Amino acid sequence: MATIVIAEDDPDIREISALLLRKAGHTTIPAGDGAEGWQAVLNYSPDLVISDIDMPETDGLALCAQIRAHPATARVPVICISGVLMPGDTCVEQAGGTALLHKPFASADLLDQVRSVLTTTLGAESP
């Protein structure tokens, strides 16, 4: 199973997402904002990062760009989560995001997105 950093400033969303992913067999590393998320990426070498876009300190787009700019982390996939982006907005792609999940999202949507990204990037089935 995968190690996943969850960078989300809303503690409820962060904990529910972590619970869902742990139930699916993944290890989760919580981060309260993009700056904590970056430290978690450096410390844990995750298989995947899930990041809210609108956060204090370092936002999710800046975190994604940091991940892409660092040679040791450049290939880590990043699922960005947003409740404010409009259809057609390309900021996630411009920052190097792998996928976008819109808030509010259903549990199944999160798990399907994680499974899809991990299968594509790791080349293995993931529950």
MOPAC internal coordinates of N, CA, C and O (Angstrom, degrees):
PM7 1SCF
backbone

  N    0.0000 0     0.00 0     0.00 0    0    0    0
  C    1.4384 1     0.00 0     0.00 0    1    0    0
  C    1.5276 1   109.29 1     0.00 0    2    1    0
  O    1.2310 1   121.05 1    -8.25 1    3    2    1
  N    1.3080 1   115.60 1   171.75 1    3    2    1
  C    1.4587 1   120.64 1  -171.63 1    5    3    2
  C    1.5276 1   112.68 1  -100.02 1    6    5    3
  O    1.2310 1   121.40 1   -25.06 1    7    6    5
  N    1.3278 1   114.92 1   154.94 1    7    6    5
  C    1.4577 1   122.34 1   169.33 1    9    7    6
  C    1.5217 1   106.26 1   -97.97 1   10    9    7
  O    1.2310 1   120.92 1   -54.54 1   11   10    9
  N    1.3467 1   115.85 1   125.46 1   11   10    9
  C    1.4636 1   121.30 1  -173.10 1   13   11   10
  C    1.5197 1   110.23 1  -127.04 1   14   13   11
  O    1.2310 1   120.56 1   -55.27 1   15   14   13
  N    1.3344 1   116.54 1   124.73 1   15   14   13
  C    1.4525 1   122.11 1   172.16 1   17   15   14
  C    1.5259 1   107.23 1   -87.03 1   18   17   15
  O    1.2310 1   121.01 1   -48.91 1   19   18   17
  N    1.3396 1   115.68 1   131.09 1   19   18   17
  C    1.4604 1   121.46 1   176.75 1   21   19   18
  C    1.5204 1   107.88 1  -114.82 1   22   21   19
  O    1.2310 1   120.51 1   -74.73 1   23   22   21
  N    1.3279 1   116.64 1   105.27 1   23   22   21
  C    1.4592 1   122.47 1   177.84 1   25   23   22
  C    1.5236 1   108.05 1   -98.53 1   26   25   23
  O    1.2310 1   121.01 1   -74.63 1   27   26   25
  N    1.3086 1   115.67 1   105.37 1   27   26   25
  C    1.4761 1   122.14 1  -174.92 1   29   27   26
  C    1.5181 1   108.17 1  -151.37 1   30   29   27
  O    1.2310 1   120.25 1   -53.68 1   31   30   29
  N    1.3448 1   117.12 1   126.32 1   31   30   29
  C    1.4577 1   119.83 1  -177.88 1   33   31   30
  C    1.5268 1   113.26 1   -81.54 1   34   33   31
  O    1.2310 1   119.32 1   163.15 1   35   34   33
  N    1.3195 1   118.90 1   -16.85 1   35   34   33
  C    1.4664 1   121.14 1   176.57 1   37   35   34
  C    1.5279 1   107.65 1   -85.85 1   38   37   35
  O    1.2310 1   120.18 1   -67.86 1   39   38   37
  N    1.3406 1   117.26 1   112.14 1   39   38   37
  C    1.4609 1   119.65 1  -174.62 1   41   39   38
  C    1.5348 1   113.39 1   -61.53 1   42   41   39
  O    1.2310 1   119.83 1   147.26 1   43   42   41
  N    1.3252 1   117.92 1   -32.74 1   43   42   41
  C    1.4607 1   120.27 1   179.39 1   45   43   42
  C    1.5288 1   111.34 1   -67.13 1   46   45   43
  O    1.2310 1   120.60 1   132.95 1   47   46   45
  N    1.3220 1   116.46 1   -47.05 1   47   46   45
  C    1.4683 1   120.15 1   179.30 1   49   47   46
  C    1.5197 1   109.72 1   -64.61 1   50   49   47
  O    1.2310 1   120.35 1   138.43 1   51   50   49
  N    1.3317 1   116.94 1   -41.57 1   51   50   49
  C    1.4606 1   121.20 1   179.62 1   53   51   50
  C    1.5264 1   110.86 1   -60.01 1   54   53   51
  O    1.2310 1   120.44 1   133.43 1   55   54   53
  N    1.3363 1   116.76 1   -46.57 1   55   54   53
  C    1.4648 1   120.22 1  -177.02 1   57   55   54
  C    1.5284 1   112.18 1   -71.34 1   58   57   55
  O    1.2310 1   119.86 1   139.40 1   59   58   57
  N    1.3209 1   117.87 1   -40.60 1   59   58   57
  C    1.4665 1   119.97 1   178.26 1   61   59   58
  C    1.5238 1   110.28 1   -64.40 1   62   61   59
  O    1.2310 1   120.15 1   137.07 1   63   62   61
  N    1.3229 1   117.33 1   -42.93 1   63   62   61
  C    1.4681 1   121.00 1   178.17 1   65   63   62
  C    1.5226 1   110.21 1   -61.79 1   66   65   63
  O    1.2310 1   120.71 1   136.05 1   67   66   65
  N    1.3291 1   116.24 1   -43.95 1   67   66   65
  C    1.4640 1   120.19 1   179.86 1   69   67   66
  C    1.5232 1   110.79 1   -63.43 1   70   69   67
  O    1.2310 1   120.30 1   138.20 1   71   70   69
  N    1.3141 1   117.04 1   -41.80 1   71   70   69
  C    1.4659 1   121.00 1   179.31 1   73   71   70
  C    1.5263 1   111.08 1   -61.54 1   74   73   71
  O    1.2310 1   120.48 1   133.72 1   75   74   73
  N    1.3167 1   116.68 1   -46.28 1   75   74   73
  C    1.4692 1   120.79 1   178.37 1   77   75   74
  C    1.5285 1   111.57 1   -59.53 1   78   77   75
  O    1.2310 1   121.07 1   135.44 1   79   78   77
  N    1.3092 1   115.57 1   -44.56 1   79   78   77
  C    1.4652 1   119.70 1  -177.81 1   81   79   78
  C    1.5261 1   111.90 1   -70.55 1   82   81   79
  O    1.2310 1   120.30 1   142.98 1   83   82   81
  N    1.3201 1   117.03 1   -37.02 1   83   82   81
  C    1.4764 1   119.59 1   175.77 1   85   83   82
  C    1.5189 1   110.83 1   -64.63 1   86   85   83
  O    1.2310 1   120.12 1   139.63 1   87   86   85
  N    1.3310 1   117.37 1   -40.37 1   87   86   85
  C    1.4714 1   121.05 1   177.62 1   89   87   86
  C    1.5259 1   110.91 1   -62.65 1   90   89   87
  O    1.2310 1   120.54 1   151.47 1   91   90   89
  N    1.3203 1   116.58 1   -28.53 1   91   90   89
  C    1.4647 1   121.37 1   177.28 1   93   91   90
  C    1.5257 1   111.62 1   -83.11 1   94   93   91
  O    1.2310 1   120.22 1  -179.59 1   95   94   93
  N    1.3519 1   117.19 1     0.41 1   95   94   93
  C    1.4580 1   120.99 1   174.96 1   97   95   94
  C    1.5120 1   116.12 1   100.01 1   98   97   95
  O    1.2310 1   120.02 1  -175.77 1   99   98   97
  N    1.3217 1   117.56 1     4.23 1   99   98   97
  C    1.4596 1   121.02 1  -178.30 1  101   99   98
  C    1.5229 1   111.37 1   -90.52 1  102  101   99
  O    1.2310 1   120.87 1   -22.30 1  103  102  101
  N    1.3153 1   115.95 1   157.70 1  103  102  101
  C    1.4550 1   122.86 1   171.50 1  105  103  102
  C    1.5161 1   106.73 1   -95.45 1  106  105  103
  O    1.2310 1   119.98 1   -48.11 1  107  106  105
  N    1.3335 1   117.64 1   131.89 1  107  106  105
  C    1.4558 1   120.17 1  -178.74 1  109  107  106
  C    1.5225 1   110.96 1  -117.13 1  110  109  107
  O    1.2310 1   121.45 1   -36.10 1  111  110  109
  N    1.3191 1   114.82 1   143.90 1  111  110  109
  C    1.4606 1   123.08 1   177.36 1  113  111  110
  C    1.5261 1   106.56 1  -121.28 1  114  113  111
  O    1.2310 1   119.36 1   -67.87 1  115  114  113
  N    1.3418 1   118.83 1   112.13 1  115  114  113
  C    1.4584 1   120.85 1  -177.89 1  117  115  114
  C    1.5275 1   112.12 1   -81.19 1  118  117  115
  O    1.2310 1   121.43 1   -32.61 1  119  118  117
  N    1.3344 1   114.88 1   147.39 1  119  118  117
  C    1.4613 1   121.79 1   175.23 1  121  119  118
  C    1.5274 1   107.52 1  -144.20 1  122  121  119
  O    1.2310 1   120.38 1   -46.74 1  123  122  121
  N    1.3294 1   116.87 1   133.26 1  123  122  121
  C    1.4530 1   121.68 1  -175.49 1  125  123  122
  C    1.5145 1   115.61 1   -82.74 1  126  125  123
  O    1.2310 1   119.91 1   170.24 1  127  126  125
  N    1.3188 1   117.79 1    -9.76 1  127  126  125
  C    1.4611 1   121.85 1   176.61 1  129  127  126
  C    1.5233 1   108.53 1  -164.81 1  130  129  127
  O    1.2310 1   120.83 1     0.59 1  131  130  129
  N    1.3180 1   116.03 1  -179.41 1  131  130  129
  C    1.4587 1   120.07 1  -176.74 1  133  131  130
  C    1.5194 1   114.18 1   -65.49 1  134  133  131
  O    1.2310 1   120.21 1   146.77 1  135  134  133
  N    1.3380 1   117.21 1   -33.23 1  135  134  133
  C    1.4656 1   119.95 1   178.97 1  137  135  134
  C    1.5319 1   110.07 1   -66.37 1  138  137  135
  O    1.2310 1   120.37 1   135.76 1  139  138  137
  N    1.3441 1   116.89 1   -44.24 1  139  138  137
  C    1.4668 1   120.14 1   175.81 1  141  139  138
  C    1.5285 1   110.42 1   -65.71 1  142  141  139
  O    1.2310 1   120.91 1   143.71 1  143  142  141
  N    1.3147 1   115.87 1   -36.29 1  143  142  141
  C    1.4647 1   120.37 1   178.03 1  145  143  142
  C    1.5188 1   111.86 1   -60.98 1  146  145  143
  O    1.2310 1   120.65 1   137.44 1  147  146  145
  N    1.3341 1   116.36 1   -42.56 1  147  146  145
  C    1.4632 1   120.75 1   179.23 1  149  147  146
  C    1.5292 1   110.43 1   -62.97 1  150  149  147
  O    1.2310 1   120.32 1   136.68 1  151  150  149
  N    1.3298 1   116.98 1   -43.32 1  151  150  149
  C    1.4624 1   119.97 1   178.18 1  153  151  150
  C    1.5261 1   110.94 1   -63.33 1  154  153  151
  O    1.2310 1   120.33 1   141.04 1  155  154  153
  N    1.3268 1   116.97 1   -38.96 1  155  154  153
  C    1.4673 1   120.88 1   177.71 1  157  155  154
  C    1.5258 1   111.08 1   -64.65 1  158  157  155
  O    1.2310 1   120.33 1   140.48 1  159  158  157
  N    1.3196 1   116.98 1   -39.52 1  159  158  157
  C    1.4682 1   120.74 1   177.74 1  161  159  158
  C    1.5266 1   109.70 1   -62.08 1  162  161  159
  O    1.2310 1   120.36 1   134.80 1  163  162  161
  N    1.3202 1   116.92 1   -45.20 1  163  162  161
  C    1.4623 1   120.52 1  -179.81 1  165  163  162
  C    1.5308 1   111.81 1   -66.83 1  166  165  163
  O    1.2310 1   120.36 1   141.59 1  167  166  165
  N    1.3254 1   116.91 1   -38.41 1  167  166  165
  C    1.4672 1   120.99 1  -176.16 1  169  167  166
  C    1.5265 1   114.27 1   -79.22 1  170  169  167
  O    1.2310 1   119.62 1   148.83 1  171  170  169
  N    1.3272 1   118.32 1   -31.17 1  171  170  169
  C    1.4622 1   120.73 1  -171.22 1  173  171  170
  C    1.5290 1   115.11 1  -114.29 1  174  173  171
  O    1.2310 1   119.10 1   172.69 1  175  174  173
  N    1.3214 1   119.31 1    -7.31 1  175  174  173
  C    1.4716 1   122.43 1  -178.66 1  177  175  174
  C    1.5362 1   111.43 1    44.35 1  178  177  175
  O    1.2310 1   120.28 1  -116.95 1  179  178  177
  N    1.3383 1   117.06 1    63.05 1  179  178  177
  C    1.4575 1   120.50 1  -174.69 1  181  179  178
  C    1.5264 1   113.04 1   -69.73 1  182  181  179
  O    1.2310 1   121.67 1   -17.10 1  183  182  181
  N    1.3235 1   114.40 1   162.90 1  183  182  181
  C    1.4594 1   121.75 1   174.29 1  185  183  182
  C    1.5224 1   111.05 1   -83.69 1  186  185  183
  O    1.2310 1   120.66 1   159.83 1  187  186  185
  N    1.3325 1   116.35 1   -20.17 1  187  186  185
  C    1.4631 1   122.26 1  -175.15 1  189  187  186
  C    1.5221 1   109.06 1  -158.04 1  190  189  187
  O    1.2310 1   120.95 1   -32.56 1  191  190  189
  N    1.3377 1   115.80 1   147.44 1  191  190  189
  C    1.4608 1   122.15 1   172.55 1  193  191  190
  C    1.5230 1   107.34 1  -122.21 1  194  193  191
  O    1.2310 1   121.18 1   -46.66 1  195  194  193
  N    1.3222 1   115.35 1   133.34 1  195  194  193
  C    1.4593 1   121.76 1   171.94 1  197  195  194
  C    1.5154 1   105.37 1  -113.99 1  198  197  195
  O    1.2310 1   120.59 1   -56.62 1  199  198  197
  N    1.3378 1   116.47 1   123.38 1  199  198  197
  C    1.4619 1   119.15 1  -174.32 1  201  199  198
  C    1.5158 1   112.26 1  -136.13 1  202  201  199
  O    1.2310 1   121.47 1   -50.39 1  203  202  201
  N    1.3255 1   114.78 1   129.61 1  203  202  201
  C    1.4494 1   120.82 1   169.26 1  205  203  202
  C    1.5275 1   106.68 1   -64.83 1  206  205  203
  O    1.2310 1   120.36 1   -29.26 1  207  206  205
  N    1.3091 1   116.91 1   150.74 1  207  206  205
  C    1.4621 1   119.57 1   178.94 1  209  207  206
  C    1.5237 1   111.05 1   -85.26 1  210  209  207
  O    1.2310 1   120.23 1   133.90 1  211  210  209
  N    1.3223 1   117.16 1   -46.10 1  211  210  209
  C    1.4605 1   121.57 1  -174.62 1  213  211  210
  C    1.5241 1   110.27 1   -92.35 1  214  213  211
  O    1.2310 1   120.77 1   -84.10 1  215  214  213
  N    1.3466 1   116.14 1    95.90 1  215  214  213
  C    1.4684 1   122.35 1  -179.71 1  217  215  214
  C    1.5237 1   109.75 1  -139.12 1  218  217  215
  O    1.2310 1   120.62 1   -22.41 1  219  218  217
  N    1.3463 1   116.42 1   157.59 1  219  218  217
  C    1.4682 1   119.67 1   175.60 1  221  219  218
  C    1.5312 1   111.25 1   -73.06 1  222  221  219
  O    1.2310 1   121.10 1    -5.12 1  223  222  221
  N    1.2983 1   115.50 1   174.88 1  223  222  221
  C    1.4685 1   122.87 1  -178.93 1  225  223  222
  C    1.5207 1   110.04 1    61.87 1  226  225  223
  O    1.2310 1   120.17 1    83.29 1  227  226  225
  N    1.3046 1   117.29 1   -96.71 1  227  226  225
  C    1.4647 1   122.42 1   177.61 1  229  227  226
  C    1.5175 1   107.05 1  -110.67 1  230  229  227
  O    1.2310 1   119.85 1   -58.64 1  231  230  229
  N    1.3442 1   117.89 1   121.36 1  231  230  229
  C    1.4578 1   118.70 1  -179.53 1  233  231  230
  C    1.5331 1   110.46 1   -77.87 1  234  233  231
  O    1.2310 1   120.68 1    -7.42 1  235  234  233
  N    1.3070 1   116.30 1   172.58 1  235  234  233
  C    1.4550 1   121.44 1  -175.21 1  237  235  234
  C    1.5182 1   114.28 1   -64.03 1  238  237  235
  O    1.2310 1   120.06 1   146.73 1  239  238  237
  N    1.3259 1   117.50 1   -33.27 1  239  238  237
  C    1.4669 1   119.76 1   178.94 1  241  239  238
  C    1.5269 1   110.41 1   -69.98 1  242  241  239
  O    1.2310 1   120.57 1   139.92 1  243  242  241
  N    1.3277 1   116.51 1   -40.08 1  243  242  241
  C    1.4654 1   120.19 1   176.82 1  245  243  242
  C    1.5262 1   110.28 1   -65.94 1  246  245  243
  O    1.2310 1   120.34 1   140.25 1  247  246  245
  N    1.3296 1   116.96 1   -39.75 1  247  246  245
  C    1.4696 1   120.25 1   176.55 1  249  247  246
  C    1.5210 1   110.23 1   -60.73 1  250  249  247
  O    1.2310 1   120.60 1   134.48 1  251  250  249
  N    1.3065 1   116.46 1   -45.52 1  251  250  249
  C    1.4685 1   120.39 1   179.03 1  253  251  250
  C    1.5329 1   110.51 1   -59.86 1  254  253  251
  O    1.2310 1   120.44 1   134.90 1  255  254  253
  N    1.3120 1   116.76 1   -45.10 1  255  254  253
  C    1.4666 1   120.56 1   179.19 1  257  255  254
  C    1.5295 1   110.80 1   -62.95 1  258  257  255
  O    1.2310 1   119.70 1   141.09 1  259  258  257
  N    1.3380 1   118.19 1   -38.91 1  259  258  257
  C    1.4741 1   121.20 1   176.74 1  261  259  258
  C    1.5250 1   110.49 1   -61.49 1  262  261  259
  O    1.2310 1   121.02 1   135.29 1  263  262  261
  N    1.3216 1   115.66 1   -44.71 1  263  262  261
  C    1.4636 1   120.41 1  -179.86 1  265  263  262
  C    1.5309 1   110.02 1   -60.50 1  266  265  263
  O    1.2310 1   120.07 1   135.87 1  267  266  265
  N    1.3115 1   117.47 1   -44.13 1  267  266  265
  C    1.4704 1   121.49 1  -179.35 1  269  267  266
  C    1.5310 1   112.09 1   -67.90 1  270  269  267
  O    1.2310 1   120.20 1   148.22 1  271  270  269
  N    1.3317 1   117.22 1   -31.78 1  271  270  269
  C    1.4721 1   121.01 1  -175.65 1  273  271  270
  C    1.5251 1   113.07 1   -79.22 1  274  273  271
  O    1.2310 1   119.29 1   160.88 1  275  274  273
  N    1.3082 1   118.96 1   -19.12 1  275  274  273
  C    1.4583 1   122.40 1  -176.24 1  277  275  274
  C    1.5355 1   109.48 1   -93.86 1  278  277  275
  O    1.2310 1   119.50 1   -56.15 1  279  278  277
  N    1.3276 1   118.57 1   123.85 1  279  278  277
  C    1.4646 1   120.59 1  -176.15 1  281  279  278
  C    1.5356 1   114.95 1   -55.73 1  282  281  279
  O    1.2310 1   120.06 1   145.50 1  283  282  281
  N    1.3235 1   117.50 1   -34.50 1  283  282  281
  C    1.4622 1   120.04 1  -177.54 1  285  283  282
  C    1.5276 1   113.03 1   -76.12 1  286  285  283
  O    1.2310 1   120.08 1   162.48 1  287  286  285
  N    1.3352 1   117.46 1   -17.52 1  287  286  285
  C    1.4586 1   120.50 1  -176.18 1  289  287  286
  C    1.5263 1   113.92 1  -120.62 1  290  289  287
  O    1.2310 1   120.40 1   178.30 1  291  290  289
  N    1.3075 1   116.85 1    -1.70 1  291  290  289
  C    1.4649 1   121.25 1  -171.60 1  293  291  290
  C    1.5241 1   114.32 1   -56.69 1  294  293  291
  O    1.2310 1   119.83 1   154.41 1  295  294  293
  N    1.3169 1   117.92 1   -25.59 1  295  294  293
  C    1.4660 1   120.36 1  -177.07 1  297  295  294
  C    1.5269 1   113.90 1   -96.85 1  298  297  295
  O    1.2310 1   120.05 1  -179.89 1  299  298  297
  N    1.3234 1   117.50 1     0.11 1  299  298  297
  C    1.4666 1   120.65 1   179.45 1  301  299  298
  C    1.5342 1   108.52 1   -70.82 1  302  301  299
  O    1.2310 1   119.73 1   -55.65 1  303  302  301
  N    1.3285 1   118.12 1   124.35 1  303  302  301
  C    1.4590 1   119.63 1   178.74 1  305  303  302
  C    1.5211 1   111.27 1   -70.27 1  306  305  303
  O    1.2310 1   121.02 1   -32.68 1  307  306  305
  N    1.3356 1   115.66 1   147.32 1  307  306  305
  C    1.4622 1   122.03 1  -179.35 1  309  307  306
  C    1.5222 1   109.31 1  -129.08 1  310  309  307
  O    1.2310 1   121.09 1   -60.19 1  311  310  309
  N    1.3330 1   115.52 1   119.81 1  311  310  309
  C    1.4578 1   121.00 1   171.54 1  313  311  310
  C    1.5142 1   106.62 1   -95.94 1  314  313  311
  O    1.2310 1   120.38 1   -61.24 1  315  314  313
  N    1.3201 1   116.88 1   118.76 1  315  314  313
  C    1.4566 1   121.90 1   177.99 1  317  315  314
  C    1.5263 1   108.75 1   -92.54 1  318  317  315
  O    1.2310 1   121.17 1   -36.55 1  319  318  317
  N    1.3233 1   115.37 1   143.45 1  319  318  317
  C    1.4578 1   121.83 1   179.02 1  321  319  318
  C    1.5210 1   107.95 1  -121.23 1  322  321  319
  O    1.2310 1   121.07 1   -45.39 1  323  322  321
  N    1.3327 1   115.55 1   134.61 1  323  322  321
  C    1.4649 1   119.12 1   179.90 1  325  323  322
  C    1.5173 1   111.40 1  -150.13 1  326  325  323
  O    1.2310 1   121.76 1   -35.29 1  327  326  325
  N    1.2974 1   114.24 1   144.71 1  327  326  325
  C    1.4483 1   120.99 1   172.83 1  329  327  326
  C    1.5159 1   111.64 1  -109.53 1  330  329  327
  O    1.2310 1   120.19 1  -176.30 1  331  330  329
  N    1.3302 1   117.25 1     3.70 1  331  330  329
  C    1.4626 1   120.14 1  -174.37 1  333  331  330
  C    1.5296 1   114.60 1  -122.84 1  334  333  331
  O    1.2310 1   119.16 1   167.36 1  335  334  333
  N    1.3067 1   119.20 1   -12.64 1  335  334  333
  C    1.4668 1   119.66 1  -178.36 1  337  335  334
  C    1.5222 1   111.12 1   -71.63 1  338  337  335
  O    1.2310 1   121.19 1   -39.59 1  339  338  337
  N    1.2996 1   115.33 1   140.41 1  339  338  337
  C    1.4603 1   121.58 1   178.12 1  341  339  338
  C    1.5304 1   109.28 1   -89.44 1  342  341  339
  O    1.2310 1   120.30 1   -27.94 1  343  342  341
  N    1.3355 1   117.02 1   152.06 1  343  342  341
  C    1.4681 1   119.20 1   176.15 1  345  343  342
  C    1.5315 1   110.50 1   -55.69 1  346  345  343
  O    1.2310 1   121.29 1   -42.47 1  347  346  345
  N    1.3167 1   115.14 1   137.53 1  347  346  345
  C    1.4577 1   120.54 1  -179.85 1  349  347  346
  C    1.5132 1   114.62 1    90.66 1  350  349  347
  O    1.2310 1   119.70 1   170.61 1  351  350  349
  N    1.3224 1   118.18 1    -9.39 1  351  350  349
  C    1.4669 1   121.32 1   177.83 1  353  351  350
  C    1.5283 1   108.25 1   -66.69 1  354  353  351
  O    1.2310 1   120.37 1   -50.19 1  355  354  353
  N    1.3042 1   116.90 1   129.81 1  355  354  353
  C    1.4680 1   121.15 1  -175.48 1  357  355  354
  C    1.5292 1   113.51 1  -104.30 1  358  357  355
  O    1.2310 1   119.76 1  -168.43 1  359  358  357
  N    1.3220 1   118.06 1    11.57 1  359  358  357
  C    1.4668 1   119.44 1  -175.36 1  361  359  358
  C    1.5258 1   112.54 1   -63.02 1  362  361  359
  O    1.2310 1   119.25 1   147.30 1  363  362  361
  N    1.3194 1   119.03 1   -32.70 1  363  362  361
  C    1.4589 1   121.18 1   178.77 1  365  363  362
  C    1.5302 1   109.82 1   -65.38 1  366  365  363
  O    1.2310 1   120.38 1   133.22 1  367  366  365
  N    1.3180 1   116.89 1   -46.78 1  367  366  365
  C    1.4655 1   120.45 1   178.28 1  369  367  366
  C    1.5222 1   111.31 1   -63.00 1  370  369  367
  O    1.2310 1   120.51 1   139.89 1  371  370  369
  N    1.3237 1   116.63 1   -40.11 1  371  370  369
  C    1.4595 1   120.80 1  -179.90 1  373  371  370
  C    1.5235 1   112.03 1   -64.37 1  374  373  371
  O    1.2310 1   120.27 1   147.97 1  375  374  373
  N    1.3254 1   117.08 1   -32.03 1  375  374  373
  C    1.4687 1   121.07 1   178.75 1  377  375  374
  C    1.5282 1   111.75 1   -82.68 1  378  377  375
  O    1.2310 1   120.22 1   171.58 1  379  378  377
  N    1.3299 1   117.18 1    -8.42 1  379  378  377
  C    1.4582 1   120.70 1   179.77 1  381  379  378
  C    1.5126 1   114.46 1    95.92 1  382  381  379
  O    1.2310 1   120.41 1  -164.66 1  383  382  381
  N    1.3372 1   116.81 1    15.34 1  383  382  381
  C    1.4591 1   120.48 1   179.20 1  385  383  382
  C    1.5201 1   112.03 1   -65.34 1  386  385  383
  O    1.2310 1   120.99 1   -33.06 1  387  386  385
  N    1.3078 1   115.70 1   146.94 1  387  386  385
  C    1.4547 1   122.32 1  -179.35 1  389  387  386
  C    1.5194 1   111.15 1   -84.49 1  390  389  387
  O    1.2310 1   120.48 1   141.82 1  391  390  389
  N    1.3362 1   116.69 1   -38.18 1  391  390  389
  C    1.4566 1   121.90 1  -177.43 1  393  391  390
  C    1.5180 1   109.50 1  -155.16 1  394  393  391
  O    1.2310 1   121.16 1   -16.12 1  395  394  393
  N    1.3381 1   115.38 1   163.88 1  395  394  393
  C    1.4582 1   122.04 1   178.07 1  397  395  394
  C    1.5180 1   108.79 1  -127.98 1  398  397  395
  O    1.2310 1   121.07 1   -47.05 1  399  398  397
  N    1.3238 1   115.56 1   132.95 1  399  398  397
  C    1.4546 1   122.52 1   176.23 1  401  399  398
  C    1.5224 1   106.65 1  -121.60 1  402  401  399
  O    1.2310 1   120.65 1   -54.50 1  403  402  401
  N    1.3408 1   116.36 1   125.50 1  403  402  401
  C    1.4636 1   120.53 1  -177.77 1  405  403  402
  C    1.5247 1   111.54 1   -87.16 1  406  405  403
  O    1.2310 1   120.80 1   -41.64 1  407  406  405
  N    1.3366 1   116.08 1   138.36 1  407  406  405
  C    1.4554 1   122.58 1   172.77 1  409  407  406
  C    1.5249 1   108.28 1   -86.42 1  410  409  407
  O    1.2310 1   119.41 1   -32.46 1  411  410  409
  N    1.3021 1   118.74 1   147.54 1  411  410  409
  C    1.4589 1   126.11 1    -9.78 1  413  411  410
  C    1.5246 1   109.85 1   -73.53 1  414  413  411
  O    1.2310 1   120.81 1   -32.04 1  415  414  413
  N    1.3060 1   116.05 1   147.96 1  415  414  413
  C    1.4593 1   120.11 1   179.92 1  417  415  414
  C    1.5231 1   109.58 1  -122.24 1  418  417  415
  O    1.2310 1   121.24 1   -28.01 1  419  418  417
  N    1.3128 1   115.23 1   151.99 1  419  418  417
  C    1.4586 1   120.76 1   176.48 1  421  419  418
  C    1.5231 1   108.81 1   -82.56 1  422  421  419
  O    1.2310 1   120.69 1   -24.88 1  423  422  421
  N    1.3128 1   116.29 1   155.12 1  423  422  421
  C    1.4695 1   121.43 1   178.24 1  425  423  422
  C    1.5212 1   111.00 1   -53.52 1  426  425  423
  O    1.2310 1   120.99 1   135.14 1  427  426  425
  N    1.3243 1   115.71 1   -44.86 1  427  426  425
  C    1.4704 1   120.18 1  -179.17 1  429  427  426
  C    1.5193 1   111.60 1   -62.02 1  430  429  427
  O    1.2310 1   120.23 1   144.48 1  431  430  429
  N    1.3402 1   117.17 1   -35.52 1  431  430  429
  C    1.4712 1   120.37 1   179.16 1  433  431  430
  C    1.5263 1   110.84 1   -64.28 1  434  433  431
  O    1.2310 1   120.39 1   136.55 1  435  434  433
  N    1.3391 1   116.85 1   -43.45 1  435  434  433
  C    1.4636 1   120.53 1   178.23 1  437  435  434
  C    1.5245 1   110.34 1   -61.98 1  438  437  435
  O    1.2310 1   120.40 1   130.87 1  439  438  437
  N    1.3160 1   116.85 1   -49.13 1  439  438  437
  C    1.4647 1   120.58 1  -178.34 1  441  439  438
  C    1.5284 1   111.57 1   -64.00 1  442  441  439
  O    1.2310 1   120.14 1   140.67 1  443  442  441
  N    1.3348 1   117.34 1   -39.33 1  443  442  441
  C    1.4674 1   120.43 1   178.15 1  445  443  442
  C    1.5282 1   111.10 1   -64.73 1  446  445  443
  O    1.2310 1   120.72 1   137.76 1  447  446  445
  N    1.3386 1   116.24 1   -42.24 1  447  446  445
  C    1.4680 1   119.78 1   179.94 1  449  447  446
  C    1.5222 1   110.87 1   -64.57 1  450  449  447
  O    1.2310 1   120.31 1   136.13 1  451  450  449
  N    1.3270 1   117.01 1   -43.87 1  451  450  449
  C    1.4674 1   121.11 1   178.69 1  453  451  450
  C    1.5307 1   109.77 1   -62.28 1  454  453  451
  O    1.2310 1   120.17 1   133.66 1  455  454  453
  N    1.3081 1   117.27 1   -46.34 1  455  454  453
  C    1.4672 1   121.51 1   179.69 1  457  455  454
  C    1.5333 1   110.38 1   -59.31 1  458  457  455
  O    1.2310 1   120.66 1   134.08 1  459  458  457
  N    1.3135 1   116.34 1   -45.92 1  459  458  457
  C    1.4606 1   120.90 1  -179.27 1  461  459  458
  C    1.5255 1   112.18 1   -61.89 1  462  461  459
  O    1.2310 1   120.68 1   132.71 1  463  462  461
  N    1.3274 1   116.31 1   -47.29 1  463  462  461
  C    1.4714 1   120.16 1  -178.68 1  465  463  462
  C    1.5221 1   110.73 1   -65.97 1  466  465  463
  O    1.2310 1   120.12 1   136.14 1  467  466  465
  N    1.3202 1   117.37 1   -43.86 1  467  466  465
  C    1.4655 1   119.18 1  -179.64 1  469  467  466
  C    1.5191 1   111.82 1   -66.20 1  470  469  467
  O    1.2310 1   120.38 1   141.28 1  471  470  469
  N    1.3245 1   116.89 1   -38.72 1  471  470  469
  C    1.4635 1   120.09 1   178.66 1  473  471  470
  C    1.5314 1   110.19 1   -64.00 1  474  473  471
  O    1.2310 1   120.94 1   138.53 1  475  474  473
  N    1.3193 1   115.82 1   -41.47 1  475  474  473
  C    1.4636 1   120.07 1  -179.82 1  477  475  474
  C    1.5192 1   112.02 1   -68.85 1  478  477  475
  O    1.2310 1   120.61 1   134.87 1  479  478  477
  N    1.3409 1   116.44 1   -45.13 1  479  478  477
  C    1.4645 1   119.04 1  -173.56 1  481  479  478
  C    1.5279 1   113.96 1   -85.07 1  482  481  479
  O    1.2310 1   120.53 1   146.83 1  483  482  481
  N    1.3030 1   116.60 1   -33.17 1  483  482  481
  C    1.4694 1   119.53 1  -179.29 1  485  483  482
  C    1.5148 1   112.28 1   -97.60 1  486  485  483
  O    1.2310 1   120.39 1   167.01 1  487  486  485
  N    1.3202 1   116.85 1   -12.99 1  487  486  485
  C    1.4485 1   120.97 1   177.51 1  489  487  486
  C    1.5245 1   113.92 1    70.02 1  490  489  487
  O    1.2310 1   120.47 1  -158.09 1  491  490  489
  N    1.3234 1   116.70 1    21.91 1  491  490  489
  C    1.4447 1   120.36 1  -179.34 1  493  491  490
  C    1.5116 1   109.43 1  -135.15 1  494  493  491
  O    1.2310 1   120.99 1   -25.75 1  495  494  493
  N    1.3134 1   115.70 1   154.25 1  495  494  493
  C    1.4621 1   120.35 1   177.33 1  497  495  494
  C    1.5266 1   109.28 1   -68.35 1  498  497  495
  O    1.2310 1   121.44 1   -38.08 1  499  498  497
  N    1.3067 1   114.85 1   141.92 1  499  498  497
  C    1.4580 1   121.50 1   177.98 1  501  499  498
  C    1.5058 1   108.08 1  -135.24 1  502  501  499
  O    1.2310 1   119.01 1   -47.05 1  503  502  501
  N    1.3193 1   119.50 1   132.95 1  503  502  501
  C    1.4639 1   119.88 1  -179.82 1  505  503  502
  C    1.5092 1   112.93 1   -67.35 1  506  505  503
  O    1.2310 1   120.10 1   180.00 1  507  506  505

